[in-house]
């Protein structure tokens, strides 16, 4: 597939579309020294885990559409992994989603995240790959279509999808 892409397109690391048809198991309490903060006022709810010092250790987002909960950008800082923070953030996000009517879940996982989500009851729907153009170094917005056309300052794709 890489040979079929014109320069400067590149293949990104693999991703995994995952779904949840039920409820994740309740996660254990946070480890000592961490706290969870929830900002559920916006359409996209944000859950963060912080150290007592105020340093952010993990974050995640959820939005509901009909009965779907769409989980997005779930991240745990590398220095705080393997302590249950990802599960705690997912548990808090699930509480928000259920309160908003999100009975089914969908997310896109990285290789690392996939392992966590599977332990929480998520199932693989489909693996996928993404082709992307690395960000321009001169801060100019340039979008290149598959046909090679360049559109400065545009976020539109003019070539075949």
Backbone as CSV, one residue per row, in Angstrom:
resi,resn,N_x,N_y,N_z,CA_x,CA_y,CA_z,C_x,C_y,C_z
1,UNK,0.813,-1.183,0.000,0.000,0.000,0.000,0.864,1.256,0.000
2,UNK,1.998,1.243,0.723,2.865,2.413,0.808,3.354,2.812,-0.576
3,UNK,3.665,1.842,-1.419,4.166,2.147,-2.756,3.126,2.873,-3.603
4,UNK,1.858,2.712,-3.318,0.795,3.355,-4.089,0.571,4.803,-3.673
5,UNK,1.149,5.235,-2.567,0.938,6.596,-2.079,1.992,7.551,-2.626
6,UNK,1.565,8.705,-3.135,2.552,9.690,-3.591,3.219,10.359,-2.387
7,UNK,4.389,10.906,-2.614,5.077,11.659,-1.578,4.271,12.928,-1.296
8,UNK,4.124,13.375,-0.101,4.711,12.973,1.170,3.776,12.149,2.055
9,UNK,2.790,11.463,1.486,1.871,10.640,2.266,2.644,9.562,3.017
10,UNK,2.147,9.193,4.203,2.756,8.109,4.966,1.659,7.326,5.690
11,UNK,1.951,6.073,5.958,1.026,5.212,6.691,1.259,5.423,8.184
12,UNK,0.183,5.640,8.919,0.232,5.836,10.361,0.160,4.475,11.059
13,UNK,0.485,4.428,12.355,0.372,3.160,13.087,-1.062,2.626,13.000
14,UNK,-1.235,1.306,13.109,-2.577,0.732,12.986,-3.511,1.206,14.100
15,UNK,-4.793,1.232,13.785,-5.820,1.582,14.759,-6.854,0.481,14.807
16,UNK,-7.713,0.538,15.814,-8.701,-0.509,16.019,-10.042,0.114,16.390
17,UNK,-11.053,-0.079,15.550,-12.406,0.358,15.865,-12.997,-0.678,16.804
18,UNK,-13.454,-0.211,17.974,-13.963,-1.128,18.990,-15.351,-0.690,19.433
19,UNK,-16.141,-1.668,19.866,-17.493,-1.385,20.346,-17.722,-2.061,21.690
20,UNK,-18.697,-1.513,22.404,-19.096,-2.060,23.696,-20.611,-2.177,23.694
21,UNK,-21.116,-3.388,23.890,-22.564,-3.616,23.831,-23.200,-3.643,25.215
22,UNK,-22.425,-3.538,26.255,-22.976,-3.600,27.607,-22.383,-2.523,28.480
23,UNK,-22.063,-2.914,29.695,-21.506,-1.987,30.662,-20.136,-2.494,31.080
24,UNK,-19.176,-1.594,31.143,-17.843,-1.966,31.604,-17.897,-2.310,33.087
25,UNK,-17.040,-3.225,33.531,-16.996,-3.517,34.965,-16.525,-2.284,35.729
26,UNK,-17.023,-2.135,36.932,-16.614,-1.012,37.765,-15.147,-1.168,38.114
27,UNK,-14.399,-0.096,37.938,-12.967,-0.163,38.220,-12.713,0.081,39.701
28,UNK,-11.579,-0.380,40.171,-11.242,-0.145,41.573,-11.016,1.354,41.823
29,UNK,-10.863,1.698,43.073,-10.649,3.095,43.419,-9.310,3.581,42.863
30,UNK,-9.175,4.884,42.800,-7.926,5.482,42.343,-6.787,5.157,43.303
31,UNK,-5.578,5.060,42.767,-4.450,4.866,43.683,-4.262,6.120,44.546
32,UNK,-3.632,5.977,45.695,-3.403,7.138,46.564,-2.642,8.239,45.821
33,UNK,-3.020,9.484,46.105,-2.331,10.625,45.509,-2.949,11.138,44.232
34,UNK,-4.010,10.495,43.724,-4.674,10.933,42.491,-6.107,11.352,42.801
35,UNK,-6.643,12.225,41.962,-8.050,12.610,42.060,-8.619,12.721,40.652
36,UNK,-9.921,12.535,40.532,-10.630,12.656,39.254,-11.418,13.960,39.262
37,UNK,-11.368,14.677,38.146,-12.205,15.860,37.947,-13.022,15.653,36.689
38,UNK,-14.302,16.039,36.757,-15.229,15.844,35.643,-15.777,17.189,35.199
39,UNK,-15.674,17.464,33.906,-16.304,18.645,33.315,-17.374,18.120,32.363
40,UNK,-18.587,18.043,32.867,-19.684,17.502,32.073,-20.620,18.561,31.552
41,UNK,-20.230,19.840,31.655,-21.110,20.937,31.254,-21.226,21.072,29.740
42,UNK,-20.219,20.684,29.016,-20.223,20.824,27.564,-20.847,19.597,26.908
43,UNK,-21.198,19.691,25.636,-21.678,18.479,24.951,-20.648,17.342,25.007
44,UNK,-19.361,17.703,24.950,-18.302,16.708,25.084,-17.822,16.761,26.522
45,UNK,-18.097,15.709,27.286,-17.655,15.657,28.683,-16.183,15.275,28.724
46,UNK,-15.460,15.880,29.659,-14.032,15.618,29.820,-13.779,15.152,31.249
47,UNK,-13.036,14.048,31.362,-12.642,13.512,32.671,-11.124,13.542,32.721
48,UNK,-10.607,14.075,33.828,-9.157,14.152,34.011,-8.773,13.537,35.352
49,UNK,-7.612,12.875,35.369,-7.012,12.390,36.608,-5.792,13.258,36.883
50,UNK,-5.709,13.767,38.108,-4.615,14.637,38.513,-3.888,14.071,39.719
51,UNK,-2.620,14.426,39.824,-1.869,14.208,41.051,-2.249,15.312,42.028
52,UNK,-1.942,15.133,43.301,-2.213,16.169,44.297,-1.490,17.474,43.942
53,UNK,-0.361,17.367,43.249,0.411,18.554,42.842,-0.272,19.352,41.745
54,UNK,-1.316,18.783,41.125,-2.003,19.453,40.030,-1.582,18.967,38.653
55,UNK,-0.558,18.113,38.591,-0.106,17.564,37.312,-1.164,16.612,36.752
56,UNK,-1.527,16.820,35.469,-2.492,15.933,34.822,-1.824,14.610,34.489
57,UNK,-2.472,13.506,34.869,-1.923,12.177,34.634,-2.687,11.408,33.561
58,UNK,-3.991,11.707,33.393,-4.811,11.003,32.397,-5.989,11.892,32.018
59,UNK,-6.531,11.631,30.825,-7.666,12.411,30.325,-8.473,11.559,29.361
60,UNK,-9.746,11.850,29.251,-10.602,11.191,28.270,-11.840,12.031,28.026
61,UNK,-12.511,11.755,26.901,-13.695,12.508,26.513,-14.782,11.557,26.056
62,UNK,-16.037,11.994,26.208,-17.167,11.219,25.707,-18.258,12.180,25.271
63,UNK,-18.933,11.804,24.212,-20.117,12.520,23.735,-21.153,11.465,23.386
64,UNK,-22.425,11.795,23.547,-23.467,10.841,23.187,-24.251,11.350,21.993
65,UNK,-24.608,10.420,21.136,-25.464,10.672,19.981,-26.482,9.538,19.970
66,UNK,-27.750,9.900,20.161,-28.811,8.900,20.322,-28.412,7.971,21.471
67,UNK,-28.358,6.658,21.226,-27.976,5.754,22.316,-26.507,5.324,22.236
68,UNK,-25.724,6.030,21.439,-24.295,5.737,21.296,-23.471,6.670,22.164
69,UNK,-22.486,6.122,22.835,-21.477,6.892,23.555,-20.190,6.785,22.747
70,UNK,-19.662,7.927,22.343,-18.443,7.958,21.539,-17.310,8.431,22.447
71,UNK,-16.400,7.516,22.749,-15.262,7.792,23.625,-14.099,8.237,22.745
72,UNK,-13.378,9.283,23.196,-12.352,9.846,22.318,-11.144,10.334,23.114
73,UNK,-9.995,10.208,22.492,-8.719,10.711,22.997,-8.491,10.370,24.474
74,UNK,-8.591,9.093,24.770,-8.317,8.588,26.113,-6.798,8.433,26.210
75,UNK,-6.187,9.143,27.132,-4.728,9.116,27.242,-4.306,9.077,28.698
76,UNK,-3.292,8.264,28.979,-2.629,8.273,30.279,-1.170,8.610,30.033
77,UNK,-0.683,9.618,30.730,0.719,10.007,30.612,1.593,8.781,30.876
78,UNK,2.621,8.623,30.070,3.477,7.443,30.149,4.016,7.198,31.559
79,UNK,4.296,8.255,32.295,4.847,8.114,33.649,3.823,7.613,34.656
80,UNK,2.538,7.561,34.260,1.485,7.177,35.204,0.715,5.923,34.768
81,UNK,1.236,5.223,33.782,0.549,4.031,33.280,0.691,2.853,34.237
82,UNK,-0.200,1.880,34.063,-0.213,0.620,34.829,-0.579,0.854,36.289
83,UNK,-1.405,1.882,36.547,-1.839,2.174,37.915,-3.360,2.193,38.033
84,UNK,-4.057,1.896,36.935,-5.512,1.890,36.975,-6.162,3.207,36.587
85,UNK,-5.364,4.190,36.158,-5.937,5.494,35.804,-6.793,5.427,34.548
86,UNK,-6.351,4.659,33.551,-7.149,4.516,32.331,-8.507,3.909,32.630
87,UNK,-8.529,2.881,33.458,-9.795,2.253,33.845,-10.665,3.222,34.639
88,UNK,-10.045,3.999,35.523,-10.805,4.961,36.324,-11.420,6.046,35.443
89,UNK,-10.660,6.532,34.480,-11.183,7.546,33.556,-12.325,6.957,32.733
90,UNK,-12.138,5.749,32.218,-13.194,5.106,31.427,-14.448,4.892,32.269
91,UNK,-14.279,4.519,33.522,-15.415,4.304,34.407,-16.188,5.600,34.625
92,UNK,-15.479,6.697,34.842,-16.142,7.993,35.023,-16.834,8.436,33.738
93,UNK,-16.188,8.221,32.593,-16.807,8.567,31.312,-18.070,7.745,31.081
94,UNK,-18.015,6.471,31.436,-19.187,5.615,31.280,-20.358,6.116,32.124
95,UNK,-20.095,6.570,33.338,-21.154,7.114,34.173,-21.851,8.290,33.511
96,UNK,-21.066,9.158,32.888,-21.623,10.307,32.164,-22.437,9.825,30.973
97,UNK,-21.857,8.903,30.207,-22.530,8.396,29.004,-23.868,7.752,29.353
98,UNK,-23.893,6.917,30.379,-25.136,6.243,30.768,-26.183,7.259,31.225
99,UNK,-25.750,8.282,31.952,-26.684,9.311,32.411,-27.275,10.090,31.240
100,UNK,-26.555,10.135,30.127,-27.015,10.849,28.928,-27.680,9.921,27.915
101,UNK,-27.879,8.665,28.273,-28.569,7.731,27.386,-27.669,6.919,26.473
102,UNK,-26.358,7.015,26.648,-25.414,6.251,25.827,-25.281,4.830,26.320
103,UNK,-26.046,3.933,25.714,-26.054,2.534,26.148,-25.052,1.663,25.404
104,UNK,-24.628,2.117,24.216,-23.635,1.374,23.426,-22.424,2.274,23.233
105,UNK,-21.247,1.674,23.184,-20.035,2.464,23.067,-19.270,2.186,21.795
106,UNK,-18.544,3.209,21.341,-17.647,3.074,20.195,-16.420,3.932,20.466
107,UNK,-15.257,3.420,20.052,-14.015,4.175,20.166,-13.007,3.647,19.170
108,UNK,-11.956,4.415,18.985,-10.829,4.011,18.156,-9.646,3.853,19.095
109,UNK,-9.004,2.701,19.050,-7.914,2.396,19.972,-6.583,2.287,19.257
110,UNK,-5.534,2.607,19.987,-4.176,2.318,19.545,-3.859,0.876,19.944
111,UNK,-2.706,0.409,19.561,-2.283,-0.936,19.957,-2.234,-1.043,21.480
112,UNK,-1.673,-0.053,22.135,-1.572,-0.057,23.592,-2.950,0.027,24.240
113,UNK,-3.793,0.926,23.757,-5.120,1.095,24.326,-6.006,-0.117,24.132
114,UNK,-5.828,-0.807,23.026,-6.667,-1.973,22.727,-6.635,-2.990,23.856
115,UNK,-5.461,-3.229,24.417,-5.332,-4.205,25.502,-6.168,-3.782,26.714
116,UNK,-6.133,-2.499,27.065,-6.937,-2.018,28.193,-8.418,-2.197,27.903
117,UNK,-8.864,-1.754,26.728,-10.292,-1.801,26.419,-10.824,-3.235,26.389
118,UNK,-10.026,-4.175,25.910,-10.463,-5.573,25.902,-10.679,-6.087,27.328
119,UNK,-9.851,-5.654,28.277,-10.058,-6.079,29.666,-11.327,-5.460,30.251
120,UNK,-11.805,-4.372,29.638,-13.020,-3.701,30.100,-14.267,-4.162,29.344
121,UNK,-14.128,-5.186,28.495,-15.280,-5.751,27.803,-15.518,-5.254,26.387
122,UNK,-14.642,-4.397,25.873,-14.782,-3.906,24.507,-14.376,-5.000,23.527
123,UNK,-15.004,-4.969,22.341,-14.706,-5.959,21.301,-14.228,-5.262,20.039
124,UNK,-13.295,-5.925,19.356,-12.771,-5.408,18.098,-13.845,-5.497,17.020
125,UNK,-14.139,-4.368,16.394,-15.047,-4.342,15.260,-14.247,-4.465,13.971
126,UNK,-13.156,-3.677,13.874,-12.356,-3.711,12.665,-11.007,-3.028,12.877
127,UNK,-9.923,-3.658,12.396,-8.653,-2.927,12.360,-8.679,-1.982,11.156
128,UNK,-7.843,-0.952,11.182,-7.772,-0.047,10.041,-6.409,0.628,10.017
129,UNK,-6.098,1.231,8.889,-4.888,2.039,8.752,-5.283,3.401,8.191
130,UNK,-4.454,4.385,8.471,-4.681,5.745,8.008,-3.476,6.201,7.207
131,UNK,-3.725,6.867,6.095,-2.667,7.522,5.329,-2.798,9.013,5.588
132,UNK,-1.674,9.667,5.885,-1.709,11.089,6.220,-0.497,11.801,5.647
133,UNK,-0.630,13.107,5.548,0.489,13.958,5.166,1.001,14.598,6.450
134,UNK,2.294,14.462,6.742,2.833,15.099,7.950,2.582,16.601,7.916
135,UNK,2.428,17.203,9.099,2.163,18.639,9.195,3.288,19.428,8.541
136,UNK,2.914,20.521,7.881,3.891,21.394,7.235,4.748,22.076,8.304
137,UNK,6.027,22.242,8.021,6.942,22.849,8.980,6.806,24.359,9.040
138,UNK,6.213,24.972,8.017,6.135,26.433,7.961,4.802,26.963,8.466
139,UNK,4.036,26.121,9.151,2.730,26.489,9.708,1.715,26.893,8.646
140,UNK,2.015,26.726,7.380,1.034,26.950,6.321,0.150,25.720,6.254
141,UNK,-1.134,25.922,6.110,-2.053,24.798,5.999,-2.091,24.361,4.547
142,UNK,-1.655,23.165,4.276,-1.694,22.644,2.914,-2.309,21.257,2.942
143,UNK,-3.303,21.032,2.127,-3.940,19.734,2.029,-3.690,19.225,0.619
144,UNK,-3.138,18.034,0.507,-2.823,17.461,-0.796,-3.800,16.329,-1.070
145,UNK,-4.439,16.370,-2.204,-5.353,15.305,-2.569,-4.576,14.144,-3.159
146,UNK,-5.233,13.015,-3.303,-4.593,11.844,-3.894,-4.113,12.152,-5.306
147,UNK,-4.805,13.031,-6.015,-4.403,13.371,-7.376,-3.220,14.320,-7.397
148,UNK,-2.801,14.844,-6.239,-1.625,15.687,-6.179,-1.915,17.170,-6.106
149,UNK,-3.174,17.600,-6.158,-3.494,19.018,-6.078,-3.211,19.524,-4.674
150,UNK,-2.723,20.752,-4.561,-2.450,21.357,-3.273,-3.375,22.538,-3.091
151,UNK,-3.971,22.657,-1.918,-4.856,23.763,-1.587,-4.295,24.462,-0.363
152,UNK,-3.681,25.628,-0.524,-3.146,26.376,0.616,-4.269,26.949,1.447
153,UNK,-4.133,26.843,2.759,-5.108,27.430,3.668,-6.479,26.791,3.590
154,UNK,-6.557,25.546,3.152,-7.850,24.877,2.986,-7.854,23.588,3.750
155,UNK,-9.011,23.210,4.229,-9.140,21.906,4.871,-9.997,20.977,4.016
156,UNK,-10.164,21.328,2.743,-10.983,20.519,1.849,-10.116,19.547,1.075
157,UNK,-10.626,18.404,0.828,-9.961,17.360,0.043,-10.633,17.320,-1.307
158,UNK,-9.871,17.594,-2.375,-10.502,17.674,-3.687,-10.356,16.430,-4.525
159,UNK,-9.595,15.468,-4.045,-9.377,14.255,-4.822,-10.322,13.156,-4.389
160,UNK,-10.158,11.996,-4.979,-11.002,10.862,-4.601,-10.786,10.484,-3.151
161,UNK,-11.838,10.036,-2.517,-11.739,9.655,-1.100,-11.119,8.293,-0.957
